[in-house]
Amino acid sequence: TPWDARSIVSTSSLVMPEFKLMCLTARVEFSPEAATQAAQIVASGAIDWPTFLARVERNYVAPLVHRNLKAIPGVAAKALDTLRVRSKITGFRSEQFAAELVRLAKLFESHSIRTIHYKGAVTAEEFYGSVTQRNFNDLDFLVHPTDLQAVVRILEEQGYENSVRLTGAQFTHYVQEFKEFLFRKGDICLEPHWSLAGRRYPFDADYEGFWNRSRILTLDSTQLRVMSLEDSLLVLCLVGAKGR
């Protein structure tokens, strides 16, 4: 997180110690200062561990919290064990999703379909340092509207089921009004996007610019096209706003 450790710990006493501890430990770079502050909170005995675990679960940050908190003395053994199990489950699922992302990216490329990947596995790899350190439940990628029918056909051939069934006329209307399809196969969910917000959102995106500014990220020895850093920041803000 970008928050300074001192500002978190000096926050009003109305802020629960469980929340303070989560904020200190749910970070990619666990500074010595943050570790000291976290150790002080644990040593104070003020942490209700079931409440802390519930907050961590609600915010999907178990892998980072477990990695950082296990270095702090005095943490309840049962809490650490719960975080360890949750982290392993998250890591296993994330690796499954990442492997499927790489496979499909190669498949689309073989059909000359360009994709830009964002959120999910690529965000975890680039900004968290590993796909196993971030919780995500689907794979998002941007495609050109002209490639949508080909994408739908390929995914259905791969055993994915679209959440909506459309006639030709309905397909055209859907593409004009909405921003994504939802495909599912087993535990894997995919969302091919041709825009980032439906027409009801006043978001004027420079879609051609996304392609022109895009970069290459290597995931599992495979080169994937991702958004520029600036576009990534804006798009993640948009996604967060839509999700409230």
C-alpha positions in Angstrom: 0.0 0.0 0.0 1.1 3.6 -0.5 0.3 4.6 3.1 3.0 5.7 5.4 3.3 3.4 8.4 3.4 6.3 10.9 0.2 7.8 9.6 -1.6 4.4 10.0 -0.6 3.8 13.6 -1.2 7.4 14.6 -4.7 7.3 13.3 -7.6 7.9 15.6 -8.1 5.4 18.3 -11.5 4.7 16.8 -9.7 2.7 14.1 -9.6 -0.9 15.2 -6.1 -2.4 15.8 -7.1 -5.3 13.5 -7.5 -2.8 10.6 -4.2 -1.1 11.5 -2.4 -4.4 11.5 -3.9 -5.5 8.2 -2.8 -2.2 6.5 0.7 -2.5 7.8 1.1 -6.1 6.6 -0.9 -6.1 3.4 2.0 -4.6 1.4 4.4 -5.7 -1.3 7.3 -3.9 0.3 7.3 -4.6 4.1 9.7 -1.9 5.4 11.5 -2.2 8.7 9.4 0.6 10.0 6.2 -1.2 9.1 7.5 -4.4 10.7 8.3 -2.5 13.9 4.9 -0.9 14.1 3.2 -4.3 13.4 5.2 -6.0 16.1 4.2 -3.3 18.6 0.5 -3.8 17.8 0.8 -7.6 18.1 2.7 -7.3 21.4 0.1 -5.0 22.8 -2.3 -7.9 23.0 -5.1 -5.8 21.5 -5.7 -8.0 18.4 -8.8 -10.1 18.3 -7.5 -12.7 15.8 -10.9 -13.9 14.4 -11.8 -10.3 13.7 -8.5 -9.8 12.1 -8.8 -12.9 9.9 -12.3 -11.8 8.8 -11.0 -8.4 7.7 -8.1 -10.0 5.8 -10.6 -12.4 4.1 -12.9 -9.6 3.2 -10.1 -7.6 1.6 -8.5 -10.6 -0.3 -5.0 -9.9 1.0 -4.2 -13.2 2.8 -1.0 -14.0 0.8 0.7 -10.7 1.5 -0.4 -10.6 5.1 0.8 -14.1 5.7 4.2 -13.5 4.1 4.8 -10.5 6.2 3.1 -11.4 9.5 4.9 -14.7 9.9 8.1 -12.8 10.7 6.4 -11.0 13.6 6.7 -12.8 17.0 3.7 -13.3 19.1 1.1 -13.9 16.4 -1.5 -16.5 17.3 -0.4 -19.9 15.8 -4.0 -20.7 14.6 -4.2 -17.3 12.8 -0.9 -17.9 11.0 -2.1 -21.4 10.1 -5.4 -20.1 8.7 -3.5 -17.5 6.6 -1.1 -20.1 5.4 -3.9 -22.4 4.1 -5.7 -19.4 2.5 -2.5 -18.3 0.8 -1.9 -21.8 -0.6 -5.4 -22.0 -2.0 -5.1 -18.5 -3.5 -1.7 -19.4 -5.0 -3.0 -22.7 -6.5 -6.0 -21.0 -8.1 -3.9 -18.1 -9.4 -1.4 -20.4 -11.0 -4.2 -22.2 -12.7 -5.6 -19.0 -14.1 -2.2 -17.8 -15.2 -1.5 -21.0 -17.1 -4.8 -20.7 -18.9 -4.2 -17.1 -19.7 -0.8 -18.0 -21.3 -2.4 -20.9 -23.3 -5.3 -18.7 -24.6 -3.0 -15.8 -25.5 -0.9 -18.2 -27.7 -4.1 -19.5 -29.2 -5.4 -16.1 -30.1 -2.1 -15.1 -31.5 -2.1 -18.1 -33.8 -5.4 -16.8 -35.2 -4.0 -13.3 -35.6 -6.2 -11.9 -32.8 -4.6 -9.1 -30.8 -5.3 -8.9 -27.1 -4.4 -6.6 -24.3 -4.4 -8.2 -20.8 -5.1 -6.3 -17.6 -6.1 -6.9 -14.0 -5.9 -10.4 -12.8 -2.7 -12.4 -13.4 -0.7 -9.7 -15.2 -1.4 -7.1 -12.4 -0.3 -9.7 -9.9 2.9 -10.5 -11.8 3.9 -6.9 -12.4 2.9 -5.1 -9.3 2.9 -7.9 -6.6 5.9 -9.7 -7.9 4.1 -13.1 -8.4 0.7 -14.3 -9.5 0.4 -16.2 -6.2 0.5 -13.0 -4.1 -2.8 -11.5 -5.4 -6.3 -12.9 -5.3 -8.3 -12.7 -8.5 -11.3 -14.6 -9.8 -11.3 -14.1 -13.6 -9.2 -13.1 -16.6 -9.8 -9.8 -18.4 -8.5 -8.9 -21.8 -9.3 -6.2 -24.4 -10.0 -7.1 -28.0 -11.0 -5.2 -31.1 -14.8 -5.3 -31.7 -14.0 -6.7 -35.2 -12.4 -9.8 -33.6 -15.2 -10.5 -31.2 -17.1 -13.1 -33.2 -13.8 -15.0 -33.8 -13.0 -14.8 -30.1 -16.5 -16.2 -29.2 -16.1 -19.0 -31.7 -12.6 -20.0 -30.4 -13.6 -19.9 -26.8 -16.7 -22.1 -27.5 -14.5 -24.5 -29.4 -12.3 -24.7 -26.3 -15.2 -25.7 -24.2 -16.1 -22.3 -22.7 -19.8 -21.4 -22.3 -21.0 -17.9 -22.9 -23.4 -16.6 -20.2 -25.6 -15.1 -22.9 -27.0 -16.6 -26.1 -27.5 -14.1 -28.9 -28.8 -14.1 -32.4 -26.9 -12.1 -35.0 -29.0 -8.9 -34.5 -28.9 -9.3 -30.7 -25.1 -9.7 -30.9 -24.7 -6.4 -32.7 -27.0 -4.6 -30.2 -25.2 -6.2 -27.3 -21.8 -5.1 -28.5 -23.1 -1.5 -28.9 -24.5 -1.3 -25.4 -22.3 -3.4 -23.2 -18.6 -3.9 -22.5 -17.9 -7.6 -22.0 -18.9 -11.3 -22.3 -18.6 -13.7 -19.5 -17.3 -17.2 -20.4 -16.9 -20.0 -17.9 -15.3 -23.5 -18.1 -15.1 -25.2 -14.7 -13.5 -22.8 -12.3 -12.1 -20.5 -14.9 -13.9 -17.3 -15.8 -13.0 -15.1 -18.8 -14.2 -11.6 -19.6 -13.3 -10.5 -23.2 -13.8 -6.7 -23.3 -14.2 -4.4 -26.3 -14.7 -1.4 -24.0 -14.1 -0.7 -20.4 -17.4 0.7 -19.4 -20.9 0.3 -20.8 -22.6 3.3 -22.6 -24.3 4.3 -19.3 -20.8 5.3 -17.9 -19.5 8.7 -18.9 -16.0 7.4 -19.6 -14.5 8.5 -22.9 -11.7 6.0 -23.4 -8.9 6.4 -26.0 -9.1 2.8 -27.1 -6.8 3.1 -30.1 -4.3 4.7 -27.7 -4.4 1.7 -25.4 -3.0 -0.3 -28.3 -0.5 2.3 -29.4 0.8 2.7 -25.8 0.7 -1.0 -24.8 3.8 -2.8 -23.6 5.1 -6.4 -23.4 5.1 -8.3 -20.1 6.7 -11.7 -19.8 4.6 -14.2 -17.9 5.7 -17.9 -17.6 8.2 -17.3 -20.5 5.4 -16.0 -22.7 5.2 -12.4 -23.9 1.8 -10.8 -23.3 0.6 -7.4 -24.3 -0.4 -5.2 -21.4 -1.5 -1.6 -20.9 1.0 1.2 -20.3 1.7 2.1 -16.7 -0.4 5.3 -17.0 -3.3 3.5 -18.6 -3.1 0.7 -16.1 -3.5 3.2 -13.2 -6.5 4.9 -14.8 -8.2 1.7 -15.7 -7.7 0.2 -12.2 -9.2 3.4 -10.8 -12.2 3.0 -13.2 -12.7 -0.6 -12.3 -12.6 0.2 -8.6 -15.1 3.0 -9.0 -17.5 0.8 -10.9 -17.1 -1.9 -8.2 -17.7 0.7 -5.4 
